[in-house]
Structure formats: C-alpha cells, structure tokens
Amino acid sequence: MSFVPDTQNKEFQDALNLIQYTSQSVFLTGKAGTGKSTFLRYICENTKKKHVVLAPTGIAAINAGGSTLHSFFKLPFYPLLPDDPNFSLQRGRIHEFFKYTKPHRKLLEELELVIIDEISMVRADIIDAVDRILRVYSRNLREPFGGKQILLVGDVFQLEPVAKGDEREILNRFYPTPYFFSARVFSQIDLVSVELQKVYRQTDKAFVSVLDHIRNNTAGAADLQLLNTCYGTQVEQSEADMYITLATRRDNVDHINDKKLAELPGDPVTFHGEINGDFPESSLPTSQELVLKPGAQIIFIKNDFDRRWVNGTIGIISGFDPLEETLYVITDDGKECDVKRESWRNIRYKYNEAKKQIEEEELGTFTQYPIRLAWAITVHKS
C-alpha cells in the first residue's frame, strides 16, 4: 500500500526533507486528522535509513505497525530515574540489567532512525532511559541518543502520560512535568518542531473552528451557542440521524452498545476474528467476536486504502454477504461501501547481518472487520 503525500502541504514537505536529508531530530505534531499517521507510514515506506517504529501502548504500536517501547528496549514499568544505578557502566551494571542478546545489541548499534508514535503518552523518564541506552549501545556516550535521529509523532493536546499517584510523586522530584518534553536530554539537543496545519478528516470549517477553540481552551459564548443548536431535545427526531453517546469508561460504552443492538429487530450475527501466532488480547484493535445486525451503528477504526472512509467515519450496517465475506455499510455521507476483513500485525525487529538491514519478524496477526459498534464510544476514541 503506497500513500501519496499532499505535495501542496508545506509542513509535510519540510518534515519529510528533515528526515530524509538531515540527521536532525524532529517533533511532528498537529491536531487530529492532519495526517500524522499518513506521514509516519510514508516515511517507513520511503526512507532508506535503518529504522524502527515504537509506541507507548500495545494498541498504538499495532496501529503504527511497530513494537512497544517497553518490549523493544526491555524497560521495566517503574519510574526510571536519572541516577538509577542499573543504568551505570561501572562493572557493566547496565549490560547485566538489560541482558540484551548479541543480535539485539547489534540492532541498537545499527539503528539510524527511531520513530516514536503517540509521543504525548510517553513519560519524560522513559525518553531519558532511551537516550541512555542508545548512547551506551551505539558506543557514542557524548551525543544525545547516541547520535541517532529521532522522530517523535503526536499531539500533546490529546492523551497525556499515564503516571499513577506514587509514580507521579517520584517523577515530580526529578522532572518539572511527566511529559516527554521535560526529559533532561532535550536540554542538550535541538528538537525541530513541525506542526501539520491542514485538517483532512473534517471539511466543515465552522466545526473545525469550534474544535480548535475547545482544544486551546478559548471556546466562547458563540461556540457554545453553535454547539447548542445541534442539541436535539426531541430524541425521537434525531433517531434518524446518527448520534453518539460519549462515555469516560469502556464498560459504560459496551453496556450502551449492547442495549442498542438488542433493541434492533432480527437475530445478531457474530463475526469471528482470527488470531494467528502471538497477538496479545490487550492489543486487539476491535472485538475478536464482533456481534452485528443490519441497522447497527458502527465506527471505522482504520483508514481505507481507497479512501472511501477514514479512521473515525461512522456508518450503519446495511447487510452481510457471508459467501463473499463482505459487510455493507452506509457511511454518514450516504455512500454504501463493501467492507472486507483487514489484518493487523504484531511484530518485533531484528537485524539481518548478511543483508545489513533491519527486518520485521511477524509474531502474529489479527484479522477482523475494521469496525466497532458506535452508538457509544469512549471520550478518548472520539
């Protein structure tokens, strides 16, 4: 699958040139729908640099087509403090602690570009730990990240780092904030920020403007008035429209979706997702057992290669064709689409000594329709 970048998009081109033709580390940001994921995929397909794609959580890693930071660097889950004796070179403490295999040490040494997606969720101490590991295993202690190029992708207005009470207290002693940009390494490195501006996911200018104001905490009376004109007091009238309940918890969302599905006429049909090999249940992007009926309201969780829908498009199931293994969905703009199963891969990276390149080893795959029920979705997903 090849992604064609928008050649008119100056920020996209600027970031591309920095990654392709310099060793400058980059923070690529931009609000939802500005093409961060498309950029990441384009880099992976086109760069000649030896690279890995990492992310803070299993689902983020699967979506980005990479590994988690913790599994790649074999990081423990407790706060990793700058004076941690396990990171010391004295008497080989760091080597003893991480116990990397010889091929993995080679992989760390040969790496040229480290891409971290969903960077907003990554804590500062983890960035400093990655810096330390890359210096030691690149045999380049003087340069930040051992001289490797770093591409950080994400939006600090979205998900924040997860630090539980006691962890937060410990981190507060060492870092001004838990966010990645508070890492100490950034006092020694110039990180160039590129912000993608053009929203591809929404086209309604007034709506994008309201979203911007909410994002920047500058929403005023006019924005509230505009949003309130969309509020239907007669729910019966809006039954024909697609409306979505936002909830903070997954169990709440599941309860509402199950209830709505049960209210539709007819028997539910279960579509069984297939796991091959090793694919952790916690990293599944949608239900392994997808229970649907015609009339069910759904949301797409993956961009379509033919651009008929994007991650976040909502629609209604209009029918099934079991022989063709096809779902039919009418999207909210009235198009009927035939939807096939998609596959997600769980991978790890290894270095091929003979070919002098980094290769992906597929540990497992998950195959399922790229949708989930969406009468209700979590605030995070929305």
Secondary structure, 3 states (H helix, E strand, C coil): CCCCCCCCCHHHHHHHHHHHHCCCCEEEECCCCCCHHHHHHHHHHHCCCCEEEEECCHHHHHHHCCEEHHHHHCCCCCCCCCCCHHHCCHHHHHHHHHCCCHHHHHHHHHCCEEEECCHHHCEHHHHHHHHHHHHHHCCCCCCHHHHCEEEEECCCCCCCCCCCHHHHHHHHHHCCCCEHHHCHHHHCCCCEEEECCCCCCCCCHHHHHHHHHHHCCCCCHHHHHHHHHCCCCCHHHHCCCCCCEEECCHHHHHHHHHHHHHHCCCCCEEEECEEEECCCHHHCCCCCEEEECCCCEEEECCCCCCCCCCCCCEEEEEEEECCCCEEEEEECCCCEEEECCEEEEEEEEEEECCCCEEEEEEEEEEEECCEEECCEEECCCC
